[in-house]
Amino acid sequence: MLLQKTLTKSPRLEAWVELLELTSGLFLLLFLQFHIIAVSYIIFGPEAFDQKSAAMDAYYLSYIGIPLIIIAIIGHGIIALRKAPWRFQEMQIVWQHSRRLAHIDTWFWVVQIVTGMAILILATVHIVIGLKDWPIEAVRAAAHVQSPQFLVYLLLLVVAETHAMVGLYRIFVKWGWLPRRQVARYLIYIGIFFVTLGMVALLVFLFLVSAGGAQ
């Protein structure tokens, strides 16, 4: 890409871009976990969920946070995908090298590219849907979950958490902070926990809609 060709001419600029990619990625990772925890308040009932949502609006966290998240997603996406293979020949080369090397870290890089592109699409759909029915309330969220949009939420949950944990693993490995096996084991546990928590929340939303419909 043009961006990558421009950056490679300046090692210092490339280093700053790498740092920006790191910080924006960590920021989005923390937001993802916070978002899953906030949504999981539905487990304690619709009142608890609505109170949490109202508290965030009262302190303008949603109004400030959503624009920042959108900017971070777009910026991180552009920076992270600058090295992605966009041409068909480049894709073939990456696929062939990944199969020949049979190295887990190489495959993780491929996973990062695929999940990153998927997140850009799914997150856009998620944000557009969410902003249409503002402010967020348990009844409105439940109505969305029971619709065909449920598949978007489920895919986004799994894809985003996979992207986050693989990205965090690559950061630890790249900077040599912890042994690979130890990092991988902990991140697998963390990823499973948050995916399970998110799925439980989705199931609760489905139950709430069913109960409301039965009435």
Secondary structure as GFF3:
##gff-version 3
##sequence-region A 1 215
A	DSSP	alpha_helix	2	8	.	.	.	ID=ss1
A	DSSP	alpha_helix	11	39	.	.	.	ID=ss2
A	DSSP	three_ten_helix	40	44	.	.	.	ID=ss3
A	DSSP	alpha_helix	46	58	.	.	.	ID=ss4
A	DSSP	alpha_helix	61	80	.	.	.	ID=ss5
A	DSSP	three_ten_helix	81	83	.	.	.	ID=ss6
A	DSSP	alpha_helix	88	101	.	.	.	ID=ss7
A	DSSP	alpha_helix	104	132	.	.	.	ID=ss8
A	DSSP	alpha_helix	138	146	.	.	.	ID=ss9
A	DSSP	alpha_helix	150	175	.	.	.	ID=ss10
A	DSSP	alpha_helix	180	214	.	.	.	ID=ss11
###
